[in-house]
Amino acid sequence: MVGSGRSWQNVLWREWRNSEDREVARRLLDRLLREPIGWLATLVTVAGGAVCGAMGWVLFVLAVGYARVQPARDEWPLVWRGVGAHVALGALAGGVVVAVYLLLLKRVTRLRWVLCVVWQPLDIPGNPRDWRRRLVAHTGFLYGVCGLALLGSSLGWGFALACGLPMWWILFTQEKHGDRVFHVLRAARWRTHRAFLGLPYGAIWGTLGGALVWLLFLSTARANHDLGYDAPAVVWDAAVAAGGAYALLGLLVFGPAHKAIALSCDVPAHAQEAVIAFADASRPLLLWWTPRPRPCDLEVALRVAGESEWAQFFHRLGEWRAQGVPPDELVRALSRSTWYERLAARHALVSLGGEGIVHLEGLLRGAYGAYAQRVAAWIVRSIGRDTAARLAPHLHAHVCPRCLARCHTHWVTVPGQRPVAYYGCRSCRQTREFLFAPEGVVAVLDRRMSVPVLPGRTLYVNWHARRAVFDFDRVEIRDADDDDVERFCIQIREDTDEVRRRHYRSVRCAVWLNCEFSENTWRILNATFASGCTLVQGPGA
């Protein structure tokens, strides 16, 4: 059911993916992005935090262990002891931190979540004194703590506080001082602030931090007696290991931290536009396996999502359906400048069914461009799907009330695609109104019959009221004279409809006993109906 659970969102996502109208697609996306993220996005976010936590903690532990032990090549397994436990601990810590953070935010919309994934600015405009703004400026805190712990564990805590704290304060805590001192960093920062998950941004800061740690190792290795190694090669290896690990920590911690904090901040208008533009450009790659929803399902989903947002569309659609706007006018409305009229024209043409397909032939041939051709093809396919669901299971049991012709399969050629089948009246091709007669249609010749049509499981049609041929399976002559019978048989013999002419061979004719015909009339009846005529007892005889 469309209105239950998140199914209406699924319908809107599928329509957004397949819609030819960019303006309508943007409105659908804007509505969907205001909804909170689902369990899958939450699971992916927590899993991402677990992965970052596991990798970051393992890198930190390995760097500290290598700097402390500095093993030879054949002693590397010493450093890797217990790495599995460290992976589990880091993953647990990272996942818990992200999960708690999402719980504190209470409601994370898809727009905020996408901003943390796609190429969007890291800077969050607002009051500089706001704690979230300040936290964005201080996202190097965790990274700086890791650096101090690495230096303290390897070179001594006194040296780490004396040398690492000032540099950490300049580079990460006071953003404005860092920009003034490092002009190159400022330029690089603005060129990478649209980075995917902030990774290039974190890579730049991580590389600088790793180089700083590497230089501190090299410059203090001989003066620090705690190391106990004087060999330059060992000192070089330790510096490279510590600096490389610290650089990877920056990649995993610094950029994603900016993005995570952005979840709690107000989304600027330019960022929202950028997300919509990014999603619009990615539409061909997303949800390509899902079929486009039926127009009726889309209408229900839009009402559930918020009818007030689509009031113009529903008002115009209801107006056109009530007025019975001609199909050619609806076809012209497909190219109007307002989005709600274009959308309403498509849905009105689908509701019109087979009567509107004839007016779409020019669009299907591509005479009005590729866009109009795609729209016309979608309308034809939608009519085919709708009629197949309503009429195909009992095709021959549906009879058109205007033509009294049975439902029939019609084929429409769509350039570049398979032909589309839709089901409608064999004569006028309308697809909306039918009489259901699963037990057949009976042509009745009865001058006393007061109604032209008697509906039911068997449809009785008064020939005297119609005076024209139609689709029927049996004939009942109840009260008629020779002229009526002869005129009826002449119409059958002169019928040009090939489908009916083939069917006449199997039609049975029943004549009530109260009818008195001449021998010539009986010969005409027997010649017209190959199955012959039988005399039956009427109800009142």
C-alpha positions as CSV (number, residue, x, y, z in Angstrom):
1,M,0.0,0.0,0.0
2,V,1.4,3.4,-1.0
3,G,0.4,5.3,2.0
4,S,1.9,2.9,4.6
5,G,5.4,3.2,6.2
6,R,8.1,4.5,3.9
7,S,6.5,3.2,0.7
8,W,5.4,6.6,-0.5
9,Q,9.0,7.7,-0.3
10,N,10.0,4.7,-2.4
11,V,7.5,5.9,-5.0
12,L,8.9,9.4,-5.0
13,W,12.5,8.1,-5.3
14,R,11.6,6.0,-8.3
15,E,9.7,8.9,-10.0
16,W,12.6,11.3,-9.3
17,R,15.0,8.8,-10.9
18,N,13.0,8.4,-14.1
19,S,11.3,11.7,-14.5
20,E,12.1,13.6,-17.8
21,D,11.0,16.9,-16.2
22,R,14.0,18.4,-14.3
23,E,11.9,20.9,-12.4
24,V,9.5,18.2,-11.2
25,A,12.5,16.0,-10.3
26,R,14.0,18.8,-8.2
27,R,10.8,19.3,-6.3
28,L,10.6,15.6,-5.6
29,L,14.2,15.5,-4.4
30,D,13.7,18.6,-2.2
31,R,10.8,16.9,-0.5
32,L,12.7,13.7,0.0
33,L,15.8,15.4,1.4
34,R,13.7,16.9,4.2
35,E,12.9,13.4,5.5
36,P,15.1,11.8,8.2
37,I,17.6,9.1,7.2
38,G,16.5,5.5,7.3
39,W,18.1,2.5,9.0
40,L,20.4,1.8,6.1
41,A,22.0,5.3,6.1
42,T,22.3,5.1,9.9
43,L,23.9,1.7,9.6
44,V,26.3,3.0,7.0
45,T,27.2,6.0,9.1
46,V,27.9,3.9,12.2
47,A,29.9,1.4,10.1
48,G,31.9,4.3,8.7
49,G,32.7,5.5,12.2
50,A,33.7,1.9,13.2
51,V,36.0,1.6,10.2
52,C,37.7,5.0,10.9
53,G,38.0,4.2,14.6
54,A,39.5,0.7,13.9
55,M,42.0,2.0,11.4
56,G,42.9,5.1,13.4
57,W,43.5,3.2,16.6
58,V,45.5,0.4,15.0
59,L,47.7,3.0,13.2
60,F,48.3,4.8,16.4
61,V,49.1,1.7,18.4
62,L,51.4,0.4,15.7
63,A,53.2,3.7,15.4
64,V,53.7,3.9,19.1
65,G,54.8,0.3,19.3
66,Y,57.3,0.7,16.5
67,A,58.7,3.9,17.9
68,R,59.2,2.2,21.3
69,V,60.5,-1.2,20.2
70,Q,62.1,-0.3,16.8
71,P,62.4,-4.0,15.9
72,A,64.6,-5.5,13.2
73,R,62.9,-6.8,10.1
74,D,62.7,-10.3,11.4
75,E,61.1,-9.1,14.7
76,W,58.0,-7.4,13.1
77,P,55.5,-9.9,14.5
78,L,56.3,-8.4,17.9
79,V,54.6,-5.2,16.9
80,W,51.6,-6.9,15.4
81,R,50.8,-8.9,18.6
82,G,47.2,-8.2,19.8
83,V,46.3,-6.2,16.7
84,G,43.0,-8.0,16.4
85,A,42.0,-6.8,19.9
86,H,43.0,-3.3,18.9
87,V,40.9,-3.4,15.7
88,A,37.9,-4.6,17.7
89,L,38.4,-1.9,20.4
90,G,38.8,0.9,17.8
91,A,35.8,-0.2,15.8
92,L,33.7,-0.4,18.9
93,A,34.8,3.0,20.1
94,G,34.3,4.6,16.7
95,G,30.8,3.0,16.2
96,V,29.7,4.0,19.7
97,V,30.8,7.6,19.2
98,V,29.0,7.9,15.9
99,A,25.8,6.2,17.2
100,V,25.7,8.4,20.3
101,Y,26.3,11.5,18.2
102,L,23.4,10.6,15.9
103,L,21.2,10.0,19.0
104,L,22.1,13.4,20.3
105,L,21.2,15.1,17.0
106,K,17.8,13.3,17.2
107,R,16.7,14.0,13.6
108,V,19.3,13.8,10.9
109,T,17.7,14.6,7.5
110,R,18.9,13.2,4.2
111,L,20.2,16.6,3.2
112,R,22.5,16.9,6.2
113,W,23.6,13.3,5.7
114,V,24.4,13.8,2.0
115,L,26.3,16.9,2.9
116,C,28.7,14.7,4.9
117,V,29.3,12.5,1.8
118,V,29.3,14.6,-1.3
119,W,31.6,17.4,-2.4
120,Q,30.4,20.3,-0.3
121,P,32.0,23.1,1.7
122,L,33.4,22.3,5.1
123,D,32.8,25.8,6.4
124,I,29.5,26.4,8.2
125,P,28.4,30.0,8.1
126,G,26.8,31.5,11.2
127,N,27.7,33.1,14.5
128,P,31.5,32.8,15.2
129,R,30.7,32.4,18.9
130,D,28.3,29.5,18.3
131,W,29.8,26.3,19.9
132,R,29.3,24.4,16.7
133,R,31.2,27.0,14.7
134,R,34.0,27.0,17.2
135,L,34.0,23.2,17.2
136,V,34.5,23.2,13.5
137,A,37.5,25.6,13.9
138,H,38.9,23.2,16.6
139,T,38.5,19.9,14.9
140,G,42.2,19.4,15.1
141,F,41.9,18.8,18.8
142,L,41.6,15.1,18.6
143,Y,44.3,15.0,15.9
144,G,46.5,17.1,18.1
145,V,46.0,14.9,21.1
146,C,47.0,11.9,19.0
147,G,50.2,13.7,18.0
148,L,51.0,14.6,21.6
149,A,50.4,11.1,22.7
150,L,52.6,9.7,19.9
151,L,55.5,12.1,20.7
152,G,55.0,11.6,24.5
153,S,55.1,7.8,24.2
154,S,58.1,7.8,22.0
155,L,60.3,10.9,22.8
156,G,59.1,11.8,26.3
157,W,56.2,13.8,27.6
158,G,58.2,16.7,28.6
159,F,59.6,17.2,25.1
160,A,56.1,16.5,23.6
161,L,54.5,19.3,25.6
162,A,57.4,21.7,25.1
163,C,57.6,21.3,21.3
164,G,54.3,19.8,20.1
165,L,51.8,21.9,22.0
166,P,52.8,25.3,20.5
167,M,52.9,23.9,17.0
168,W,49.5,22.2,17.5
169,W,48.1,25.4,18.9
170,I,49.2,27.4,15.8
171,L,48.2,24.8,13.2
172,F,44.9,23.5,14.5
173,T,43.4,25.5,17.4
174,Q,43.8,29.1,16.2
175,E,42.6,28.9,12.7
176,K,43.1,32.6,11.9
177,H,46.8,32.5,13.1
178,G,47.4,29.4,11.0
179,D,46.0,31.2,7.9
180,R,48.2,34.2,8.6
181,V,51.4,32.3,9.1
182,F,50.9,29.7,6.4
183,H,49.6,31.3,3.2
184,V,50.1,28.1,1.3
185,L,47.9,26.3,3.7
186,R,45.2,28.9,3.3
187,A,45.2,28.5,-0.5
188,A,45.2,24.7,-0.2
189,R,42.4,24.8,2.3
190,W,40.1,26.7,0.0
191,R,40.9,24.4,-2.9
192,T,40.0,21.3,-1.0
193,H,37.0,22.4,1.1
194,R,34.6,20.6,-1.3
195,A,36.4,17.3,-0.9
196,F,34.7,13.9,-0.6
197,L,34.3,13.3,3.1
198,G,37.0,16.0,3.6
199,L,39.7,13.4,2.9
200,P,41.9,15.7,0.7
201,Y,41.6,18.4,3.4
202,G,42.6,15.9,6.1
203,A,45.4,14.6,3.8
204,I,47.0,18.0,3.6
205,W,46.9,18.6,7.3
206,G,47.9,15.0,8.0
207,T,50.9,15.3,5.7
208,L,52.0,18.4,7.4
209,G,51.5,16.9,10.8
210,G,53.3,13.7,9.8
211,A,56.2,15.8,8.4
212,L,56.4,17.7,11.7
213,V,56.5,14.5,13.7
214,W,59.1,13.1,11.4
215,L,61.3,16.2,11.8
216,L,61.0,16.1,15.5
217,F,62.0,12.5,15.6
218,L,65.1,13.1,13.5
219,S,66.2,16.3,15.3
220,T,65.8,14.8,18.8
221,A,66.8,11.2,18.3
222,R,70.5,11.6,19.3
223,A,69.7,14.0,22.2
224,N,67.0,11.7,23.7
225,H,68.7,8.9,25.7
226,D,65.4,7.0,26.2
227,L,65.6,5.7,22.7
228,G,68.9,3.9,23.2
229,Y,69.7,3.6,19.5
230,D,72.3,5.6,17.7
231,A,72.1,4.0,14.3
232,P,70.8,6.5,11.8
233,A,68.9,3.9,9.8
234,V,66.8,2.9,12.9
235,V,66.1,6.5,13.7
236,W,65.0,7.1,10.1
237,D,62.7,4.1,10.2
238,A,61.1,5.2,13.4
239,A,60.6,8.8,12.1
240,V,59.1,7.5,8.9
241,A,56.8,5.1,10.8
242,A,55.6,7.7,13.2
243,G,55.2,10.5,10.6
244,G,53.3,8.2,8.2
245,A,51.0,6.9,10.8
246,Y,50.3,10.4,12.0
247,A,49.6,11.5,8.4
248,L,47.1,8.6,8.0
249,L,45.4,9.6,11.2
250,G,44.9,13.1,9.8
251,L,43.3,11.6,6.7
252,L,40.9,9.6,8.8
253,V,40.2,12.0,11.6
254,F,40.6,15.6,10.5
255,G,38.4,15.8,7.4
256,P,35.5,13.5,8.6
257,A,35.4,15.4,11.8
258,H,34.5,18.5,10.0
259,K,31.8,16.7,8.1
260,A,30.3,15.1,11.2
261,I,30.0,18.5,13.0
262,A,28.3,19.9,9.9
263,L,25.4,17.5,10.6
264,S,24.3,19.6,13.6
265,C,24.6,22.9,11.9
266,D,22.1,24.8,9.7
267,V,22.4,24.0,6.1
268,P,23.1,27.1,3.9
269,A,21.1,27.7,0.8
270,H,24.1,27.3,-1.6
271,A,25.0,23.9,0.0
272,Q,21.4,22.7,-0.5
273,E,21.5,23.8,-4.2
274,A,24.8,22.1,-4.6
275,V,23.5,18.8,-3.2
276,I,20.5,18.9,-5.5
277,A,22.7,19.6,-8.5
278,F,25.0,16.8,-7.5
279,A,22.1,14.4,-7.1
280,D,20.6,15.5,-10.4
281,A,23.8,14.8,-12.2
282,S,24.0,11.4,-10.6
283,R,20.5,10.3,-11.4
284,P,21.4,8.0,-14.3
285,L,23.7,6.0,-11.9
286,L,21.2,5.7,-9.0
287,L,18.2,3.3,-8.7
288,W,18.6,2.2,-12.3
289,W,17.1,-1.2,-11.5
290,T,13.8,0.2,-10.1
291,P,10.8,0.6,-12.5
292,R,9.0,3.9,-12.7
293,P,5.8,4.0,-10.6
294,R,2.3,4.1,-12.0
295,P,0.7,7.6,-12.3
296,C,-2.0,6.5,-9.8
297,D,0.6,5.4,-7.3
298,L,2.4,8.7,-7.7
299,E,-0.7,10.7,-7.1
300,V,-1.4,8.8,-3.8
301,A,2.3,9.2,-2.7
302,L,2.1,13.0,-3.4
303,R,-1.0,13.3,-1.3
304,V,0.6,11.3,1.6
305,A,3.8,13.4,1.3
306,G,1.9,16.7,1.7
307,E,-1.0,17.7,-0.6
308,S,-0.5,21.4,0.2
309,E,3.0,21.3,-1.5
310,W,1.4,20.0,-4.7
311,A,-1.9,21.9,-4.5
312,Q,-1.4,23.6,-7.9
313,F,-0.9,20.2,-9.6
314,F,-3.9,18.5,-7.9
315,H,-6.2,21.6,-8.6
316,R,-5.3,21.7,-12.3
317,L,-5.5,17.9,-12.7
318,G,-9.0,17.8,-11.1
319,E,-10.1,20.7,-13.2
320,W,-9.1,19.1,-16.5
321,R,-10.6,15.8,-15.6
322,A,-13.9,17.3,-14.6
323,Q,-14.1,19.5,-17.7
324,G,-13.2,16.7,-20.1
325,V,-10.4,18.7,-21.8
326,P,-9.9,17.5,-25.4
327,P,-6.8,15.3,-25.9
328,D,-5.1,17.7,-28.4
329,E,-5.3,20.5,-25.8
330,L,-3.7,18.2,-23.2
331,V,-0.9,17.3,-25.7
332,R,-0.2,21.1,-26.2
333,A,-0.1,21.5,-22.4
334,L,2.8,19.1,-22.2
335,S,5.1,21.9,-23.4
336,R,3.8,24.7,-21.1
337,S,6.2,26.7,-19.0
338,T,4.7,25.8,-15.6
339,W,5.7,22.5,-14.0
340,Y,2.3,21.7,-12.5
341,E,0.5,22.1,-15.9
342,R,3.1,19.8,-17.6
343,L,2.7,17.2,-14.9
344,A,-1.1,17.5,-14.8
345,A,-1.3,17.1,-18.6
346,R,0.7,13.9,-18.4
347,H,-1.5,12.4,-15.8
348,A,-4.7,13.6,-17.5
349,L,-3.6,11.9,-20.7
350,V,-2.9,8.7,-18.9
351,S,-6.4,8.9,-17.4
352,L,-7.9,9.6,-20.8
353,G,-6.4,6.3,-22.0
354,G,-6.6,5.0,-25.5
355,E,-8.4,8.1,-26.8
356,G,-5.4,10.2,-26.3
357,I,-2.9,7.8,-27.9
358,V,-3.9,8.9,-31.4
359,H,-2.9,12.5,-30.6
360,L,0.5,11.4,-29.3
361,E,1.6,9.8,-32.6
362,G,3.4,13.0,-33.8
363,L,5.3,13.2,-30.5
364,L,6.2,9.5,-30.8
365,R,7.7,10.0,-34.2
366,G,10.0,12.7,-32.7
367,A,8.5,15.6,-34.7
368,Y,8.7,17.8,-31.6
369,G,12.1,16.7,-30.2
370,A,13.6,14.0,-28.0
371,Y,12.1,15.3,-24.8
372,A,8.5,15.2,-26.1
373,Q,9.2,11.8,-27.5
374,R,10.3,10.4,-24.1
375,V,7.2,12.0,-22.4
376,A,4.9,10.5,-25.0
377,A,6.5,7.1,-24.7
378,W,6.1,7.1,-20.9
379,I,2.4,8.1,-21.3
380,V,1.8,5.2,-23.7
381,R,3.6,2.7,-21.5
382,S,1.6,4.0,-18.5
383,I,-1.7,3.5,-20.4
384,G,-0.5,0.0,-21.3
385,R,0.3,-0.9,-17.7
386,D,-2.9,0.5,-16.4
387,T,-5.1,-1.3,-19.0
388,A,-3.2,-4.5,-18.6
389,A,-3.9,-4.6,-14.9
390,R,-7.6,-3.7,-15.3
391,L,-8.7,-5.4,-18.5
392,A,-6.2,-8.1,-19.6
393,P,-7.2,-10.8,-17.1
394,H,-10.8,-10.9,-18.5
395,L,-10.3,-9.3,-21.9
396,H,-13.3,-10.6,-23.8
397,A,-15.7,-10.1,-20.9
398,H,-15.4,-6.3,-21.2
399,V,-17.8,-4.6,-23.6
400,C,-17.8,-1.0,-24.6
401,P,-21.1,0.6,-23.6
402,R,-21.0,3.0,-26.6
403,C,-19.9,0.7,-29.4
404,L,-21.0,-2.6,-27.8
405,A,-17.7,-4.0,-29.1
406,R,-15.5,-6.2,-27.0
407,C,-12.1,-5.2,-25.5
408,H,-9.2,-5.8,-27.8
409,T,-5.4,-5.7,-27.8
410,H,-3.9,-2.7,-29.6
411,W,-0.3,-2.1,-30.4
412,V,1.6,1.1,-30.5
413,T,5.0,1.5,-32.2
414,V,7.5,3.4,-30.0
415,P,10.7,4.3,-31.9
416,G,13.8,2.6,-30.5
417,Q,11.8,0.4,-28.1
418,R,9.6,-2.6,-28.1
419,P,6.0,-2.1,-29.3
420,V,3.6,-1.2,-26.4
421,A,0.3,-3.1,-26.0
422,Y,-2.7,-1.5,-24.5
423,Y,-6.3,-2.8,-24.1
424,G,-9.4,-0.9,-25.2
425,C,-12.5,-1.0,-27.3
426,R,-11.9,-2.7,-30.6
427,S,-13.9,0.1,-32.4
428,C,-13.3,3.4,-30.6
429,R,-10.3,2.4,-28.6
430,Q,-11.5,4.0,-25.4
431,T,-10.1,2.4,-22.2
432,R,-12.1,3.9,-19.3
433,E,-15.7,2.5,-19.3
434,F,-16.8,-1.0,-19.9
435,L,-19.7,-3.4,-19.2
436,F,-18.6,-6.7,-17.6
437,A,-20.3,-9.6,-19.2
438,P,-18.3,-12.8,-18.5
439,E,-21.2,-15.1,-19.8
440,G,-21.5,-13.4,-23.1
441,V,-23.7,-10.9,-25.1
442,V,-27.1,-11.7,-26.4
443,A,-28.8,-9.9,-29.3
444,V,-32.5,-9.7,-28.5
445,L,-35.2,-9.0,-31.1
446,D,-38.1,-8.1,-28.8
447,R,-40.5,-5.2,-29.5
448,R,-41.8,-5.4,-26.0
449,M,-38.3,-4.9,-24.4
450,S,-38.4,-1.5,-22.7
451,V,-34.7,-0.9,-22.1
452,P,-32.0,-0.8,-24.8
453,V,-29.5,-2.7,-22.6
454,L,-30.0,-5.1,-19.7
455,P,-26.6,-5.5,-18.0
456,G,-25.5,-8.5,-15.9
457,R,-23.3,-11.4,-16.2
458,T,-25.1,-12.0,-19.5
459,L,-25.5,-8.7,-21.4
460,Y,-28.9,-8.5,-23.2
461,V,-29.0,-5.9,-26.0
462,N,-32.3,-4.8,-27.6
463,W,-31.7,-4.7,-31.4
464,H,-34.9,-2.7,-31.9
465,A,-33.5,0.1,-29.8
466,R,-30.1,0.1,-31.6
467,R,-30.9,-0.9,-35.2
468,A,-27.2,-1.7,-35.8
469,V,-24.9,-4.7,-35.5
470,F,-22.6,-5.2,-32.5
471,D,-20.6,-7.9,-30.9
472,F,-22.8,-10.7,-29.7
473,D,-22.5,-14.5,-29.0
474,R,-26.2,-15.6,-29.2
475,V,-29.4,-14.3,-30.8
476,E,-32.8,-14.5,-29.1
477,I,-35.9,-13.7,-31.3
478,R,-38.7,-13.2,-28.8
479,D,-41.2,-10.9,-30.5
480,A,-40.5,-9.8,-34.0
481,D,-42.0,-9.8,-37.5
482,D,-40.6,-10.9,-40.9
483,D,-39.4,-7.4,-41.7
484,D,-37.4,-7.1,-38.5
485,V,-35.7,-10.5,-39.0
486,E,-34.9,-9.8,-42.6
487,R,-33.4,-6.4,-41.8
488,F,-31.4,-7.9,-39.0
489,C,-30.0,-10.7,-41.2
490,I,-29.1,-8.2,-44.0
491,Q,-27.1,-6.1,-41.6
492,I,-25.2,-9.3,-40.5
493,R,-24.5,-10.3,-44.1
494,E,-23.3,-6.8,-45.1
495,D,-21.1,-6.3,-42.0
496,T,-17.6,-5.4,-43.0
497,D,-16.0,-6.1,-39.6
498,E,-13.7,-9.1,-40.1
499,V,-13.6,-10.0,-36.5
500,R,-17.4,-10.2,-36.3
501,R,-17.8,-12.0,-39.7
502,R,-15.5,-14.8,-38.4
503,H,-17.5,-15.0,-35.2
504,Y,-20.9,-15.2,-36.9
505,R,-20.2,-18.8,-38.0
506,S,-20.5,-20.0,-34.4
507,V,-23.4,-17.8,-33.3
508,R,-26.5,-19.7,-32.2
509,C,-30.0,-18.4,-32.8
510,A,-33.0,-19.2,-30.6
511,V,-36.6,-18.4,-31.7
512,W,-39.5,-18.4,-29.3
513,L,-42.5,-20.6,-30.2
514,N,-44.8,-17.6,-30.2
515,C,-43.1,-16.1,-33.2
516,E,-44.8,-16.8,-36.6
517,F,-42.5,-16.4,-39.6
518,S,-42.9,-17.1,-43.3
519,E,-40.9,-19.9,-45.0
520,N,-38.7,-17.3,-46.6
521,T,-37.8,-15.8,-43.2
522,W,-36.8,-19.2,-41.9
523,R,-34.6,-19.8,-45.0
524,I,-32.9,-16.5,-44.3
525,L,-32.3,-17.3,-40.7
526,N,-30.8,-20.8,-41.5
527,A,-28.6,-19.3,-44.2
528,T,-27.4,-16.5,-41.9
529,F,-26.6,-18.6,-38.9
530,A,-24.5,-21.7,-39.8
531,S,-25.3,-23.3,-36.4
532,G,-28.9,-23.3,-37.3
533,C,-32.0,-22.0,-35.5
534,T,-33.8,-23.7,-32.6
535,L,-37.3,-23.2,-31.3
536,V,-37.5,-22.7,-27.6
537,Q,-40.3,-22.2,-25.1
538,G,-40.6,-18.6,-23.9
539,P,-41.1,-17.8,-20.2
540,G,-44.7,-16.7,-20.6
541,A,-45.8,-19.3,-23.2
